[in-house]
C-alpha cells in the first residue's frame, strides 16, 4: 500500500525519516509553533466554538488548507472511522485499523459556518476517486465528512446533492458522509507539519501532484480556502 513516505523520491524520504526520528524525541529547539491547546481553552471562548472533522487524504495537506480559513481556531491531524483504539500512524498506514487520516477543525461559527467549511473541503479534495487522494492510495486515504449531529449531516448531504446536480462532474461523488466516531490525534511530529517542515512538505506536495490535479478537477476554484456559501 502506498503512503506519503513511499510516494517520495528515496533521498527525500530518507530526509523526512531522519526529521521524524528527531522529532519523536520531543519538540525541537527554536520551533516557533505554539503548544497545542484543548479546544475548551482556546481564547477562553469554548462555549462559542464548534468542531468539524474531515478526511481528505494526507492530513498534512488538509490541515494546511483549513488553517487558511478565517474563523478556524485550531486544526489537529489524526485518525477517525476505524475500529482500533489509540492507533499509531504506522498501524493506520498498514491499513489494518480501518481509520482514515482525518483533521479535527475547531472553529468559530460567528466567523465561518459549517457549510462554509464543507465548501472549502470539497474544493481541496478529489471527490471522485475511491480510497485514494492524488498519489496516496489505500482506505486510510479515503475522503469523508464525519458529521457530529443531525444539523451537520443535513448540511453535508445538501452540499453533496448540490454538487451532483451542478453538472460539473460526469462521474459519481464517492466521498463518504458518515457519523463521527472517536478521534485519535496523530503523533506530535505530524501536527502543523507544513509549518514546521515547509521544505519537506512542499517537496512532498509537488511530487504528489495535488495542485495540478485539483486544477484539473475544479478549475480555477481548485485548492482555494474560500468559504463560498458560508460566512467569513
C-alpha positions as CSV (number, residue, x, y, z in Angstrom):
1,X,0.0,0.0,0.0
2,X,1.4,3.4,-0.9
3,X,1.9,6.0,1.7
4,X,3.3,9.5,1.7
5,X,6.7,8.2,2.5
6,X,6.7,5.7,-0.4
7,X,5.4,8.3,-2.8
8,X,8.6,10.5,-2.4
9,X,12.0,10.1,-4.0
10,X,14.3,7.9,-2.0
11,X,16.6,10.7,-0.9
12,X,13.8,12.9,0.2
13,X,12.1,10.1,2.0
14,X,15.3,9.5,4.0
15,X,15.4,13.1,4.9
16,X,11.9,13.0,6.2
17,X,12.6,9.8,8.1
18,X,15.5,11.5,9.8
19,X,13.4,14.5,10.7
20,X,10.7,12.3,12.1
21,X,13.2,10.4,14.3
22,X,14.5,13.7,15.7
23,X,11.0,15.0,16.4
24,X,10.0,11.8,18.2
25,X,12.3,12.8,20.9
26,X,10.3,16.0,21.6
27,X,9.8,19.5,20.2
28,X,12.9,20.9,18.6
29,X,14.7,24.0,20.0
30,X,13.6,27.0,18.0
31,X,10.2,25.5,16.9
32,X,8.0,28.5,16.6
33,X,4.8,26.6,16.7
34,X,2.9,27.1,20.0
35,X,1.9,24.1,22.1
36,X,-1.5,22.7,21.0
37,X,-4.3,23.6,23.3
38,X,-7.5,21.7,24.1
39,X,-10.5,23.2,22.2
40,X,-12.1,24.3,25.5
41,X,-9.1,26.5,26.4
42,X,-8.6,28.3,23.1
43,X,-9.0,32.0,23.7
44,X,-11.4,31.3,26.6
45,X,-14.3,31.0,24.2
46,X,-15.2,27.3,24.5
47,X,-19.0,28.0,24.6
48,X,-18.9,29.7,21.2
49,X,-16.8,27.2,19.4
50,X,-17.8,24.2,17.4
51,X,-16.0,21.2,15.9
52,X,-15.9,19.5,12.5
53,X,-14.0,16.6,11.2
54,X,-12.9,15.8,7.6
55,X,-10.8,13.2,5.8
56,X,-9.2,14.3,2.6
57,X,-6.1,12.2,2.1
58,X,-2.8,13.4,3.5
59,X,-3.7,15.1,6.8
60,X,-0.7,17.5,6.4
61,X,-2.5,18.9,3.4
62,X,-5.9,19.0,4.9
63,X,-4.5,20.9,8.0
64,X,-2.9,23.4,5.6
65,X,-6.0,24.5,3.7
66,X,-8.2,24.7,6.8
67,X,-5.5,26.7,8.6
68,X,-6.1,29.4,5.9
69,X,-9.8,29.8,6.7
70,X,-10.9,32.9,8.7
71,X,-12.7,31.6,11.8
72,X,-10.8,28.4,12.1
73,X,-9.2,28.4,15.6
74,X,-7.2,25.1,15.5
75,X,-6.6,22.0,13.4
76,X,-5.4,18.6,14.6
77,X,-4.2,15.8,12.5
78,X,-5.4,12.4,13.5
79,X,-7.5,9.3,12.7
80,X,-11.2,8.6,12.6
81,X,-13.6,5.9,11.3
82,X,-11.7,2.8,12.5
83,X,-12.0,0.0,15.0
84,X,-8.7,0.1,16.9
85,X,-8.3,2.3,19.9
86,X,-5.4,4.8,20.0
87,X,-3.8,3.7,16.7
88,X,-0.3,4.8,15.7
89,X,0.5,6.2,12.3
90,X,2.3,3.0,11.4
91,X,-0.8,0.9,12.3
92,X,-3.1,3.1,10.3
93,X,-0.7,3.2,7.3
94,X,-0.6,-0.6,7.3
95,X,-4.3,-0.5,6.5
96,X,-5.5,-2.8,9.3
97,X,-7.3,-0.4,11.7
98,X,-10.0,0.9,9.4
99,X,-9.2,4.6,10.1
100,X,-8.9,7.4,7.7
101,X,-6.3,10.1,8.1
102,X,-8.5,13.0,9.3
103,X,-8.4,16.5,10.6
104,X,-10.4,17.9,13.5
105,X,-11.3,21.5,13.0
106,X,-12.3,23.8,15.9
107,X,-14.0,26.9,14.5
108,X,-16.0,30.0,15.5
109,X,-19.5,29.8,13.9
110,X,-19.7,33.5,14.2
111,X,-17.0,33.8,11.6
112,X,-17.4,30.8,9.4
113,X,-20.3,28.4,9.0
114,X,-20.2,24.7,8.8
115,X,-21.5,24.9,5.3
116,X,-18.5,27.2,4.5
117,X,-16.1,24.6,5.9
118,X,-17.7,21.9,3.8
119,X,-17.4,24.1,0.7
120,X,-13.7,24.6,1.3
121,X,-13.3,20.9,1.9
122,X,-14.8,19.9,-1.5
123,X,-12.6,22.3,-3.4
124,X,-9.4,20.9,-1.9
125,X,-10.0,17.2,-2.5
126,X,-10.7,14.7,-5.3
127,X,-14.3,13.6,-4.5
128,X,-14.4,11.2,-7.5
129,X,-11.8,8.6,-6.6
130,X,-12.5,5.9,-4.0
131,X,-9.9,5.0,-1.3
132,X,-7.3,7.4,-2.6
133,X,-6.3,11.0,-2.8
134,X,-3.8,12.0,-5.5
135,X,-0.6,10.0,-5.1
136,X,-1.7,8.4,-1.8
137,X,-3.7,5.1,-2.1
138,X,-5.4,2.9,0.5
139,X,-8.6,3.1,2.6
140,X,-6.7,5.3,5.1
141,X,-6.7,8.0,2.3
142,X,-10.4,7.8,1.6
143,X,-12.4,11.1,1.6
144,X,-15.1,11.5,4.2
145,X,-17.1,14.1,6.0
146,X,-17.7,12.9,9.6
147,X,-20.8,14.6,10.9
148,X,-21.3,15.2,14.7
149,X,-25.0,15.9,14.8
150,X,-28.1,16.0,12.6
151,X,-27.6,19.6,11.5
152,X,-24.1,18.8,10.2
153,X,-25.4,15.7,8.4
154,X,-28.1,17.7,6.6
155,X,-25.6,20.5,5.6
156,X,-23.1,17.9,4.2
157,X,-25.8,15.9,2.3
158,X,-27.3,19.1,0.9
159,X,-23.9,20.3,-0.3
160,X,-23.2,16.9,-2.0
161,X,-26.5,16.9,-3.7
162,X,-25.9,20.5,-5.0
163,X,-22.6,19.4,-6.4
164,X,-24.2,16.3,-8.1
165,X,-26.9,18.5,-9.7
166,X,-24.5,21.2,-10.8
167,X,-23.4,19.1,-13.8
168,X,-19.7,19.7,-13.0
169,X,-18.9,16.0,-12.9
170,X,-19.7,13.1,-15.2
171,X,-18.6,10.6,-12.5
172,X,-20.3,10.0,-9.2
173,X,-19.1,11.6,-6.0
174,X,-17.7,8.8,-3.7
175,X,-16.9,10.9,-0.7
176,X,-18.4,9.3,2.4
177,X,-20.8,11.2,4.7
178,X,-20.8,9.2,7.9
179,X,-21.3,9.7,11.6
180,X,-18.3,10.7,13.6
181,X,-16.5,8.1,15.7
182,X,-13.8,8.6,18.3
183,X,-11.0,10.8,17.0
184,X,-7.4,10.0,17.9
185,X,-4.7,12.7,17.5
186,X,-1.7,11.6,15.5
187,X,1.8,11.8,16.8
188,X,3.2,15.3,17.5
189,X,5.6,15.3,14.6
190,X,2.6,15.2,12.2
191,X,1.0,18.3,13.8
192,X,1.5,21.5,11.8
193,X,3.9,19.6,9.5
194,X,3.5,22.1,6.7
195,X,4.7,24.9,9.1
196,X,7.4,23.1,10.9
197,X,8.9,21.4,7.9
198,X,7.9,23.6,4.9
199,X,10.6,22.5,2.5
200,X,9.9,18.8,3.1
201,X,6.1,19.3,2.9
202,X,6.3,21.4,-0.3
203,X,8.6,18.7,-1.9
204,X,6.0,16.0,-1.0
205,X,3.1,18.1,-2.3
206,X,4.9,18.8,-5.6
207,X,5.8,15.1,-6.1
208,X,2.3,14.1,-5.2
209,X,0.8,16.4,-7.9
210,X,-2.0,17.6,-5.6
211,X,-2.2,21.1,-7.0
212,X,-2.1,20.0,-10.6
213,X,-4.9,17.5,-10.1
214,X,-7.0,20.0,-8.1
215,X,-6.8,22.3,-11.0
216,X,-7.9,19.5,-13.4
217,X,-10.9,18.7,-11.2
218,X,-12.0,22.1,-10.1
219,X,-10.5,24.6,-12.5
220,X,-9.6,27.9,-11.0
221,X,-11.5,27.3,-7.8
222,X,-9.4,24.2,-7.0
223,X,-7.2,24.5,-3.9
224,X,-8.7,27.7,-2.7
225,X,-9.5,28.2,1.0
226,X,-12.6,30.4,0.5
227,X,-15.8,29.9,2.3
228,X,-18.2,30.4,-0.7
229,X,-21.7,29.7,0.7
230,X,-20.7,30.4,4.3
231,X,-19.9,33.4,6.5
232,X,-16.3,34.6,6.9
